């Protein structure tokens, strides 16, 4: 399959490859859709094994952002960027500013933000070269680290799933197996502990795991065993594709709610979960809190307004689960149908031009 075949497979509008010889920057920006508005999505800095792996990831992630924005009711399209490299060793001011100039070349068709391997400080540097960067530090007028807000939305989704599965939205006494305790995973564990839930954690990076144990006093298990634990909720909060043909038969949970993007290796895995009676909270619905938060920066950031919208993830999740039940389909497909319908119906308004300057 050629690069163009891969880009065309899911209807992406544009893919941009950026390179800076001095800093070693290798970046790929994928714009999946601008039907509802500019494509907004974070920048992932990750040591991919190959450039092809990076391309596959950015294409999947950008499509997920289109669905995430649409399902959340935002006037945004979907995009994503990846930088190939180890953020602990390869990140530099030159690299981030070179990346900012590449983002700026798209003139607002793509708006970047924080993701795995990038921070609010990094976005402050990127913003020195482009105004199309959100999720900046509070000192620079931004909303700051979106991780706690993403965790808040995830917590709201967990309550909705608990109401749907158990008939009670309270999480006290419920057992969560959390895979990945980075920025979002750790903030999610904090909320679960405060709600008096039982939490077991796992993480591939030992310093992160040790920090979480010291902070929360929770039990740990090896990263390759956490999904097999008997629990109420399995929470994938690291990288994607953890729900696949191999792992799904090993699950011992009643429901899944996690912050990781692209948790399903394939769409068929959603049906595998459905056949096992495991209720899946679609990733792009339950982890939309960070996107909702940075979206608010476009309108002059108001934390009160942003948190109100993020808490609405409870209702959004419940609607998806009820739609799936009523139509006898899995929640993943129900969420995709809702997102695609909004992209189709609202995106079509773009044919009504407001003026000659309306290029959106």
C-alpha positions in Angstrom: 0.0 0.0 0.0 1.4 3.4 -1.0 1.3 6.5 1.2 -1.5 8.0 -0.9 -3.5 4.7 -0.5 -3.2 5.0 3.3 -4.2 8.6 3.3 -7.2 8.0 1.0 -8.4 5.0 2.9 -10.2 7.0 5.6 -10.7 10.2 3.6 -8.0 12.4 5.0 -7.8 15.8 3.5 -4.1 16.5 3.8 -0.8 15.1 5.2 2.3 17.3 5.7 5.8 16.0 6.3 8.1 18.5 8.0 11.9 18.2 8.4 14.6 20.4 9.9 18.2 19.2 9.3 19.7 21.3 12.1 17.5 20.0 15.0 16.7 16.6 13.5 13.0 17.4 13.4 10.9 14.8 11.6 7.2 15.6 11.9 4.0 14.5 10.3 0.8 16.5 10.5 -2.4 14.8 9.4 -5.6 16.7 8.7 -8.6 14.3 8.6 -11.5 16.7 8.3 -12.2 20.4 8.4 -15.9 20.0 7.7 -16.9 21.4 11.1 -14.0 23.8 11.6 -10.2 23.9 11.8 -8.6 20.6 12.6 -7.4 20.6 16.2 -5.3 17.9 17.8 -2.2 17.4 19.9 1.4 16.8 19.0 2.7 13.4 20.0 6.5 13.2 20.5 7.4 9.5 20.4 10.3 7.2 19.4 8.5 5.2 16.7 10.2 2.2 15.4 9.7 3.3 11.8 8.4 6.2 9.8 5.6 4.0 8.6 4.5 3.3 12.2 4.4 7.1 12.8 2.3 7.6 9.6 -0.2 4.9 10.6 -0.5 6.4 14.1 -1.0 10.0 13.0 -3.7 8.9 10.5 -5.6 6.9 13.1 -5.2 9.6 15.7 -6.4 12.4 13.4 -9.5 10.5 12.4 -10.3 9.9 16.1 -10.0 13.7 16.7 -12.6 14.3 14.0 -15.0 11.9 15.8 -14.1 13.3 19.2 -14.8 16.9 18.2 -18.1 16.0 16.4 -19.4 13.8 19.2 -18.6 16.5 21.8 -20.6 19.0 19.7 -17.6 21.3 19.0 -17.1 23.3 15.8 -13.8 21.7 15.1 -12.4 19.3 12.6 -9.8 16.6 13.4 -6.1 16.6 13.0 -3.0 15.3 14.8 0.8 15.6 14.6 3.6 13.3 15.5 7.3 14.1 16.0 9.6 11.1 15.6 12.1 10.9 18.5 12.6 10.4 22.2 11.3 13.5 24.0 13.7 12.9 26.9 16.7 13.2 24.6 15.8 14.8 21.3 13.6 17.8 22.3 15.2 21.2 21.9 14.1 24.8 21.5 15.3 24.8 17.9 13.2 21.7 17.1 10.1 23.0 18.7 10.3 26.3 17.0 11.0 24.7 13.7 7.9 22.6 14.3 6.0 25.8 15.1 6.9 27.3 11.7 5.6 24.2 10.0 2.3 24.4 11.8 2.1 28.1 10.9 2.5 27.3 7.2 -1.0 25.7 7.4 -2.4 29.1 8.3 -4.9 27.8 10.8 -6.2 24.7 9.0 -4.5 22.8 11.8 -4.3 23.9 15.4 -1.9 22.0 17.7 -1.9 21.3 21.4 -0.3 19.0 24.0 -0.2 15.2 23.8 2.1 12.3 24.8 5.6 13.5 25.0 4.8 17.3 24.9 4.0 19.8 27.7 2.5 23.2 28.2 6.1 24.6 28.3 6.7 23.0 24.9 3.6 24.6 23.5 4.7 28.0 24.8 7.9 27.6 22.7 5.9 26.4 19.6 3.6 29.5 20.1 6.6 31.8 19.6 6.5 30.8 15.9 2.7 30.4 15.4 -0.5 31.6 17.0 -2.1 28.2 16.0 -1.0 26.5 19.3 -3.3 26.0 22.3 -2.9 24.4 25.7 -0.3 27.0 26.7 0.8 27.7 30.3 -1.3 30.0 32.5 1.6 32.5 32.5 1.2 32.8 28.7 -2.6 33.3 28.9 -3.5 29.6 28.3 -5.5 27.1 30.2 -2.4 25.2 31.5 -2.0 21.5 31.6 -5.2 19.9 30.3 -4.5 16.5 31.9 -6.6 17.1 35.1 -9.5 18.3 32.9 -9.2 15.2 30.7 -9.3 13.1 33.9 -12.3 15.0 35.1 -14.2 14.1 31.9 -13.0 10.5 32.2 -14.4 10.4 35.8 -17.7 11.8 34.5 -17.8 9.0 31.9 -17.0 6.4 34.5 -20.0 7.5 36.5 -22.3 7.3 33.5 -21.1 3.8 32.7 -21.5 2.8 36.3 -25.1 4.1 36.2 -25.7 2.2 32.9 -24.1 -1.1 34.1 -24.8 -1.2 37.8 -27.8 1.2 38.2 -25.8 3.5 40.4 -23.4 6.2 39.4 -21.4 6.1 42.6 -17.9 4.7 42.3 -17.2 4.0 45.9 -16.1 0.4 46.3 -15.7 -0.2 42.6 -12.4 -1.7 41.5 -10.4 0.0 38.7 -7.4 -1.5 37.0 -5.5 1.5 35.6 -3.0 0.9 32.8 -0.7 3.9 32.6 -0.3 6.6 35.3 1.2 9.4 33.4 -0.3 12.9 33.5 -3.9 11.9 32.8 -3.8 8.4 34.4 -2.4 9.9 37.6 -5.0 12.6 37.8 -7.7 10.0 37.2 -6.4 7.8 40.0 -6.5 10.9 42.3 -10.2 11.3 41.5 -10.9 7.6 42.0 -9.2 7.6 45.4 -11.1 10.6 46.5 -14.3 8.7 45.5 -13.2 5.8 47.6 -12.8 3.4 44.7 -10.3 0.5 44.8 -7.4 1.1 42.4 -4.6 -1.1 41.1 -2.1 0.4 38.7 0.5 -0.5 36.2 3.0 1.5 34.1 5.9 0.5 31.8 8.1 3.4 33.1 9.3 2.5 36.6 9.9 6.1 37.9 6.3 7.0 37.0 5.0 3.9 38.7 7.0 4.5 41.8 5.8 8.2 42.0 2.2 7.1 41.8 2.7 4.4 44.5 4.3 7.0 46.8 1.5 9.5 46.2 -1.5 7.2 46.4 -0.4 4.1 48.2 -2.1 1.8 45.7 -1.1 -1.7 44.7 0.7 -2.5 41.4 0.9 -5.3 38.9 3.1 -5.9 35.9 2.1 -3.9 32.8 1.3 -7.0 30.8 -1.0 -8.4 33.5 -3.1 -5.4 34.5 -5.8 -6.1 31.8 -6.3 -9.6 33.2 -7.3 -8.5 36.7 -10.8 -9.2 38.0 -12.3 -5.8 38.4 -15.3 -3.6 37.6 -13.4 -1.2 35.2 -10.3 -1.7 33.1 -8.9 1.8 32.3 -6.3 2.0 29.5 -4.6 5.3 30.0 -1.4 4.8 28.1 -0.9 4.2 24.3 -3.5 2.6 22.0 -4.4 -0.7 20.5 -4.4 -2.5 23.9 -7.8 -4.0 23.2 -7.2 -6.6 20.5 -7.8 -10.2 19.4 -5.2 -11.4 22.0 -6.1 -9.3 25.0 -9.9 -9.2 24.9 -10.4 -12.9 25.7 -8.1 -12.3 28.8 -10.3 -9.4 30.2 -12.0 -9.9 33.5 -13.8 -6.6 33.8 -17.4 -5.5 33.4 -16.6 -2.2 31.7 -13.8 -0.2 30.0 -13.2 3.5 30.4 -9.8 5.0 29.7 -8.0 8.1 28.4 -5.8 6.4 25.8 -6.6 7.2 22.1 -7.4 4.4 19.7 -7.8 1.7 22.4 -9.2 -0.7 19.8 -6.7 -2.3 17.5 -9.5 -2.7 14.9 -13.3 -2.0 14.7 -13.8 -5.7 15.0 -12.5 -5.6 18.5 -15.5 -3.4 19.5 -17.8 -6.3 18.5 -15.6 -8.8 20.4 -16.1 -6.7 23.6 -19.9 -6.5 22.8 -20.1 -10.3 22.4 -18.4 -10.8 25.8 -20.9 -8.4 27.5 -18.2 -5.9 28.4 -19.5 -2.3 28.2 -17.0 -0.1 26.3 -16.9 3.6 26.8 -15.7 4.8 23.3 -12.3 6.4 23.8 -13.0 9.5 21.7 -16.2 10.2 23.7 -14.9 9.6 27.3 -11.5 11.3 26.8 -12.7 14.5 25.2 -12.2 16.7 28.3 -8.8 17.9 27.2 -10.1 18.9 23.7 -13.1 20.7 25.2 -10.7 22.5 27.5 -8.3 23.8 24.9 -11.2 24.6 22.5 -12.4 27.1 25.1 -9.1 29.0 24.7 -10.3 30.0 21.2 -13.1 32.0 22.8 -11.1 33.6 25.6 -10.6 30.9 28.3 -13.1 30.6 31.1 -12.4 27.7 33.4 -16.0 27.7 34.8 -17.4 27.4 31.2 -14.8 24.8 30.3 -15.5 22.6 33.3 -19.3 22.8 32.7 -18.8 21.5 29.2 -16.5 18.8 30.4 -19.0 17.6 33.0 -21.4 17.1 30.0 -19.3 14.1 29.1 -21.6 12.2 31.6 -24.6 12.9 29.4 -22.8 12.3 26.1 -21.6 8.9 27.3 -25.0 7.9 28.5 -26.6 8.9 25.2 -24.1 6.7 23.3 -24.7 3.7 25.6 -28.5 4.1 25.4 -28.3 4.5 21.6 -26.2 1.3 21.3 -28.6 -0.6 23.5 -31.7 0.6 21.6 -30.2 -0.1 18.2 -28.5 -3.4 19.4 -25.1 -2.3 18.2 -21.8 -1.9 20.1 -21.1 1.5 21.7 -18.1 2.2 19.4 -20.2 2.0 16.3 -23.0 4.0 18.0 -20.5 6.8 18.7 -19.1 6.7 15.2 -22.6 7.0 13.7 -23.4 10.0 16.0 -20.1 11.7 15.0 -20.5 11.0 11.3 -24.1 12.2 11.3 -23.1 15.5 12.8 -20.1 15.9 10.4 -22.4 15.3 7.5 -25.4 17.4 8.6 -23.5 20.4 10.1 -20.6 20.3 7.8 -22.9 20.7 4.8 -23.7 24.2 6.0 -20.3 25.3 4.6 -21.9 25.3 1.1 -23.8 28.4 2.3 -21.2 31.1 1.9 -21.5 34.1 4.2 -19.3 36.3 2.0 -16.4 36.1 -0.4 -14.0 36.0 2.5 -15.7 32.9 4.0 -13.2 30.2 3.1 -14.0 27.7 5.9 
